[in-house]
Amino acid sequence: MNTIGKLAGLRAMMRENNVNAYVVPGNDPHASEYMASHWCEMQWLSGFNGESGTVVVTMDRALLWTDSRYYLQAGIELQDSTIELMRESDIDCPSVAQWLCDELRITNHELRIGINPEMWSVNDFKALQEKLEEAGIGVKSVDLIKPLWTEGRPAIPGDKLYPYPADYAGETVESKIARMRECLEAKVKSQKSKEYALIISALDEIAWLLNIRGNDVEYNPVVISYAVLEADKCTLFVNPEKMDTPAQNYLDFNHIDVQPYEAVFDYIHGLKGTVIYDGARVNEALFEAIDKGPSDQGPRTKAVNIQSPILVDKAKKNAVEIEGERRAMRQDGAALTRFFKWLEETLAERQKSKVESPLTEWDLMEKLHAFRAMGEGFVEESFGTIAGYQGNGAIVHYAATKEKCAEVKPEGMLLLDSGGQYLDGTTDITRTIWLGGRIPQQAKEDYTYVLKGHIALQTARFPRGTRGNQLDALAKQYMWQAGITFGHGTGHGVGHFLGCHEGPQNVRTDNNPTALEAGHIISDEPGIYRTGKWGIRTENLITVIPAKQTKATTTEDEWLTFETLTLCFYDTSLIEMSLMTEDEIDWLNAYHVRVYKEIAPLLNADEAKYLARKCAAIEL
């Protein structure tokens, strides 16, 4: 079926189930950003392949909500689908709930919206339900995609899980579980209950807590599973085919019980005492499984919604994890040096010999992967490489395919956003380079505004308690003065051999109550995007560290700053020197000295010579 046929089939199912609209979010049961293809229901239904979106289908309309990262992509992929694009960051764009209220409240008969509770977090389900009920619209929990998507639907992954040694993780499972239990016991003291359980559904939290990894989700070394942590035991719910003898022995050694994946619902129903869950990450179906009914002694359970203590603890990397990230960055820097050298030489040779076969964005993606695969401890990419040539670089989450990609010529701009998953850590880097020809003045100014903001953020000093949104303007200040901005966040949290994007910390305009703490890793990636011309983004990963006190300090506050982890040169040919300060030039030169010192030992003589040229000092 094409998209139109799928929508017709869904509407037939809606009639059978007496629902007036059906909402399909781009979620899975584990609140994952990257999902196993089994759960890509929004993408399957709409034909839109972005990572973020929600489809709403009524009997006569279909709409897709997505954010500014995907406007260009969605506009292309939704053509001829009859699905309307809703640009959710536009001021006049209503929310999904508001649109449903406005669209459906004009009728007089009973109205119901259908949703699959496994695909909604508890918090999102409650917010939608409350808004709809205000308009007299009910919610019906029903899965209409499962009976419709019967052909070609991928199975839930069944790859084996494997232990992640404490030598890499920096802490044993026993130690992590003990610390989490201490935290949970403090949370339930006021509940006057000795029995407690924490429901864990986020895959990265389970992987971190139990020091396990897997191959179930592309770019993310996680295991499709649930877990429940109690005062006297910890249970992992995972499909039996994922367990081999080494995995079973490892879990037995760490006193982890194992039950089938789908058994989690009955297990949760049998819990007593205080059941703790993170409503932002646990799905509504799990919440509904909690037995909240009365018993002879009062309510059987008390459900408590708090931010996951695992989420908070996982974000603060220990010394072993940080040192692992440094090693991974050196491997990554060597791979990128080899790649850029290859690209420069390949373009020059092709131009000289007039090779007719095109060099494409896809070719670049494959070559970069090959160079990364040479690195010690490399496992896979941390996300799909974005190789955006010229105007394609202006599509923030552009995804070239082998069949549909641009030819890369020895002229113009290339934006390369990529990363690797190494046993030592996770990398994410963006560099924008000029491939040849005369550089437009506007391109040089854009690149320099981005670079200045990029430097301003990673050289910031701030008192403990500072939030990411308080630092966001540092990276945007120069482009704001020029009347330019960008629609994505400036920085996201990064996991340790886990998700390339993780919370709770970030740097963006939205108010996030999470303060930056020592051990947090975030990206620093401001950008400027000119449709049809180029995209410019510069990204390093940086980690929060204590700052040296100065004599000028007037308070007793603890001060923090950033250590730059990423190691790769910048294209200094794109810098408009008249816009730079001496301090910025000094920082850039010192950074390039460090890049050469740490990366050159991993290269051969020709590669090291190339890197030395790229890291040459510049002057005002």
Buried (B, 14 or more C-beta within 10 A) or exposed (E): BEBBEBBEBBBEBBEEBEBBBBBBBBBBBBBBBBBBBBBBBBBBBBBBBBBBBBBBBBEEBBBBBBBBBBBBBBEEBBEEBEBEBBBBEEEEEBBBBEBBBEBBBEEEEEBBBBBBBBBBBBBBBBBBBEBBEEBEBEBBBBBBBEEBBEEEBEEBBEEBBBBBEBEBBBBEBEEBBEBBBEBBEEBBEEBEBEBBBBBBBBBBBBBBBBBBBBBBBBBBBBBBBBBBBBEEEBBBBBBEEBBEEEBEEBBEEBEBBBBEBEBBBEBBEEBBBBBBBBBBBBBBBBBBBBBEEEEEEEEBBBBBBEBBBBBBBBBBBBEBBBBBBBBBBBBBBBBBBBBBBBBBEBBEEBEEEEEEEEBBBBBBBEBBBEBBEEBEBBBBBBBBBBBBBBBBBBBBBBBBEEEEBBEBBBEBBBBBBBBBBBBBBBBBBBBBBBBEEEBBEEBBBBBBBBBBBBBBBBBBEBBBEBBBBBBBBBBBBBBEEEEBEBEBBBBBBBBBBBBBBBBBBBBBBEEBEBBBBBBBBBBBBBBBBBEEBBBBBBBBBBBBBEBEEEEEEEEEEEBBBBBBBBBBBBBBEBBBEEBBEEEBBEBBBEBBEEBBEBBBEBBEEEBBEBBBEBBEEBEE
